[in-house]
């Protein structure tokens, strides 16, 4: 499910913000953007996220501003390389203005904070709590959205159930409909003075009715739909199972269409496929 959450907190030493964005995805795909001095905590951040989210593309971004002075290291070799490169560019382009220190300050990688392990751990404790709070806020917003989503999904599942009920009702008269069509076709072909062989007629009806029998498909559809109704009421990740069931429902409707000998059943099966495709799209928003 798509979602967005952002939180900012300030302590005596730090100002930290955490931003989390989520997009639909079959699995859990996590990416993080954090300051270099917290890079050792990336695995731990992934673990925290996986405790709250089970599906989706998740991007987390952490920003830290120090409110107290910290010691800095200057990479003089890199600074010299930048200066010489810029000086060469200035000369080749014929720029008259001389380079100044401000021209080098835009290259942040020249400066690195010298943080010892104790400072990093102290900062991590503060950042970790903010990550958890941001995730809790995100989950809360997703749950509100999920309640609205449940209403739409439940309507689609009930609509599928009604479609299958109507197909089942029509299928009860399938043999009689087939017999009527065969009789009408035979009567058009046979001359008026020739009577229809009853045994051959009944055999033909039985063979065609057997090939058009959709009782098993209807039974499986009812089973899949009942399972969907159970899953959408569960307070746990069910998106993967629901997605699998929509694939099975699609397959059963296709089989019914291939067997159909009644226009009404064909139309209902097509409607069922359409509703099921809408359901599949909505299920992508569910964990």
Beta strands, then each sheet from edge to edge (+ up, - down):
strand 1: 3-10
strand 2: 14-23
strand 3: 28-33
strand 4: 56-66
strand 5: 72-74
strand 6: 111-113
sheet 1: 1+ 2- 4+ 3+
sheet 2: 5+ 6-
end
